[in-house]
């Protein structure tokens, strides 16, 4: 694949050469644009890159495609475990990643991390302590209305397990949302480059395959989805029965003590 791109580069005029990306790892370079929760954690970024694959442009615009590494990576991201990943040569550009086996502890899996953050958020509703950067990033990284559920559950004197039980669904939702955003950015980034249409299509199809697998995982989590809807209905009902003073006050602060 790199040879084909080199041929294109050698026959391109000056203006066309300017449009060919150089020294760029496509997946690695877009983390900051999509998800703060992921972009702040090197190991999680390497796992996500290993899940979806990447396109790397060299110094002369030569192109290499690294495919996604399979379901074991997804399991490690969510729950921990041993899997093969692409490890970066440096954290700035990651232009020469190599395959390596790593073991992610269960406590460092996304589900466990999110459970811990949800528990912390729940406790802060009684202390008015400010949110950490990680907690703020979590709230903004999923379509699930975390802050609403945490505040309402606490103000209604419910157990924190009402919220922490959503961790697996939230983790999977975050991964699906990330891949959606990555597919969009790949299409935009690929539109201005001179690598072949077949190469663009190959990587985009790889991303879409990963997304379809994640959607299937979410569908299998029907119990968690039902639990989410049931929690929402119950909270709505209870809110109508009780004063909303505490809930409104905490919601207006957003940062609990800000």
C-alpha positions in Angstrom: 0.0 0.0 0.0 2.8 2.4 0.8 4.4 1.8 -2.6 1.1 2.9 -4.3 1.0 6.1 -2.4 4.7 6.8 -3.1 3.9 6.5 -6.9 1.1 9.0 -6.4 3.4 11.3 -4.5 6.1 11.2 -7.1 3.7 12.1 -9.9 1.9 14.9 -8.0 2.5 18.6 -8.6 3.5 20.9 -5.8 -0.1 21.8 -4.9 -1.2 18.2 -4.8 1.8 17.2 -2.6 0.7 19.8 0.0 -2.5 17.9 0.4 -0.8 14.6 1.2 -0.7 14.0 5.0 2.8 13.5 6.4 3.9 12.1 9.8 0.4 11.4 11.0 -1.3 8.6 12.8 -4.9 9.2 11.8 -6.6 7.6 14.8 -4.1 8.9 17.4 -4.3 12.4 16.1 -8.1 12.7 16.5 -8.5 11.6 20.1 -8.4 15.1 21.4 -11.2 16.1 19.1 -13.6 13.5 20.2 -13.5 12.3 23.8 -11.7 13.9 26.8 -12.3 10.8 29.0 -10.3 8.7 26.5 -7.7 11.2 25.4 -6.4 11.7 29.0 -5.4 8.0 29.4 -2.5 6.6 27.2 -3.3 2.9 27.8 -6.9 3.5 27.0 -6.0 5.4 23.8 -3.7 2.5 22.7 -6.5 0.0 23.4 -9.0 2.1 21.4 -6.6 2.5 18.5 -6.0 -1.3 18.6 -9.8 -1.9 18.5 -10.5 0.3 15.5 -7.2 0.2 13.7 -5.5 3.2 12.1 -3.9 4.8 9.0 -0.3 6.1 9.3 1.3 8.5 6.9 5.1 8.6 6.8 7.5 11.4 6.1 6.9 11.3 2.3 3.2 10.7 2.5 3.6 6.9 2.3 0.7 5.1 3.8 0.3 2.0 6.0 -3.0 0.6 7.3 -3.1 -1.2 10.6 -6.4 -3.2 11.0 -8.3 -3.6 14.2 -7.2 -6.5 16.4 -10.5 -8.1 17.4 -12.9 -8.8 20.2 -10.3 -9.5 22.9 -9.3 -5.8 22.8 -12.9 -4.8 23.5 -13.1 -7.2 26.5 -9.9 -5.7 27.8 -11.2 -2.1 27.4 -14.4 -2.8 29.2 -13.5 -5.4 31.9 -9.7 -5.9 31.8 -7.7 -8.9 30.6 -4.8 -9.9 28.4 -4.8 -8.9 24.8 -2.6 -7.9 21.8 -2.4 -4.2 21.2 -0.5 -1.6 19.2 2.0 0.1 21.6 3.1 3.6 20.6 6.8 4.5 20.1 6.0 7.9 21.6 2.8 9.6 23.0 3.0 12.7 20.7 2.6 11.2 17.2 2.7 7.4 17.6 4.1 6.9 14.1 5.7 3.5 14.6 3.4 1.4 16.8 4.3 -2.2 17.4 2.3 -5.2 18.4 2.6 -6.2 22.0 0.7 -8.2 24.6 -0.5 -6.4 27.7 -2.7 -7.2 30.7 -5.2 -4.7 31.8 -6.2 -5.1 35.4 -10.0 -5.3 36.1 -9.7 -2.1 38.2 -8.4 -0.3 35.1 -11.2 -1.5 32.8 -13.7 1.2 31.8 -16.5 -0.4 33.7 -14.6 -0.4 37.0 -13.3 3.2 36.4 -16.8 4.4 35.7 -18.3 2.7 38.7 -15.7 4.4 40.9 -16.5 7.8 39.3 -20.2 7.4 39.6 -19.8 6.4 43.3 -17.7 9.6 43.8 -20.3 11.8 42.1 -23.0 10.3 44.2 -21.1 11.0 47.5 -20.4 14.6 46.4 -24.1 15.4 46.3 -24.0 15.5 50.1 -20.7 17.4 50.4 -20.9 20.0 47.7 -17.3 19.2 46.7 -16.1 20.3 43.3 -15.9 17.8 40.4 -12.6 16.5 39.3 -11.5 16.9 35.6 -12.1 13.1 35.2 -15.6 13.3 36.6 -16.4 16.3 34.3 -15.0 14.5 31.3 -17.2 11.4 32.1 -20.4 13.5 32.2 -19.6 15.0 28.8 -18.6 11.8 27.2 -21.8 9.8 27.1 -25.4 10.3 25.9 -26.6 8.9 29.3 -27.8 11.7 31.6 -25.4 10.9 34.4 -25.6 14.1 36.3 -29.4 14.0 36.3 -29.5 10.4 37.6 -26.9 11.0 40.3 -28.5 14.2 41.7 -32.0 12.8 41.6 -31.1 9.5 43.2 -29.2 11.2 46.0 -31.9 13.9 46.6 -34.5 11.1 46.8 -32.3 9.2 49.3 -31.9 6.2 47.0 -28.9 3.8 47.2 -25.8 4.7 45.1 -26.1 1.2 43.4 -29.0 2.7 41.5 -26.5 4.7 39.6 -23.3 2.5 39.6 -25.3 -0.4 38.1 -25.3 1.7 34.8 -21.5 1.5 34.4 -21.4 -1.3 31.8 -24.0 0.4 29.7 -22.3 3.8 29.9 -18.9 2.3 29.0 -20.3 0.6 25.9 -22.2 3.7 24.9 -19.0 5.8 25.2 -17.1 3.4 22.9 -19.9 3.4 20.3 -20.1 7.2 20.4 -16.3 7.4 20.0 -16.3 5.1 16.9 -19.2 7.1 15.4 -17.1 10.3 15.7 -14.0 8.6 14.4 -15.7 7.4 11.3 -16.9 10.9 10.5 -13.4 12.4 11.0 -11.8 9.6 8.8 -14.1 10.5 6.0 -13.3 14.2 6.2 -9.6 13.6 6.6 -9.5 11.1 3.7 -11.4 13.4 1.3 -8.4 15.7 0.9 -5.6 13.1 0.6 -4.3 11.4 -2.5 -4.2 7.8 -1.2 -6.3 5.5 -3.3 -10.1 5.2 -2.9 -9.7 1.5 -2.2 -7.4 2.3 0.8 -9.9 4.8 2.2 -12.8 2.3 1.8 -10.8 -0.5 3.4 -10.2 1.5 6.6 -13.7 3.0 6.8 -15.3 -0.5 6.3 -13.0 -1.7 9.2 -14.4 1.1 11.4 -18.0 0.3 10.5 -17.5 -3.4 11.3 -16.3 -2.5 14.8 -19.2 -0.2 15.3 -21.7 -2.9 14.2 -20.1 -5.3 16.7 -20.5 -2.7 19.4 -24.1 -2.1 18.4 -24.7 -5.8 18.7 -23.2 -5.8 22.2 -25.5 -3.0 23.2 -28.5 -4.9 21.9 -27.5 -7.9 23.9 -27.4 -5.7 27.0 -31.2 -5.4 26.8 -31.5 -5.9 30.6 -29.3 -2.8 31.2 -31.2 -0.8 28.7 -34.5 -1.7 30.3 -33.0 -0.9 33.7 -32.0 2.5 32.4 -35.5 3.3 31.2 -37.1 1.9 34.4 -34.8 4.1 36.5 -35.7 7.1 34.5 -39.5 6.4 34.9 -39.1 5.8 38.7 -37.0 9.0 39.2 -39.6 11.0 37.2 -42.4 9.7 39.4 -40.6 10.3 42.7 -39.5 13.8 41.6 -43.2 14.7 41.3 -43.9 13.5 44.8 -41.1 15.5 46.5 -39.7 19.0 46.6 -37.2 19.6 43.9 -35.3 22.3 45.9 -32.1 20.2 46.5 -32.1 18.8 43.0 -32.5 22.3 41.4 -29.8 23.8 43.6 -27.2 21.1 42.8 -28.0 21.1 39.1 -27.4 24.8 38.9 -24.0 24.4 40.4 -23.0 21.6 38.0 -19.6 21.4 39.7 -20.9 20.9 43.2 -19.3 23.8 45.0 -18.5 25.8 41.9 
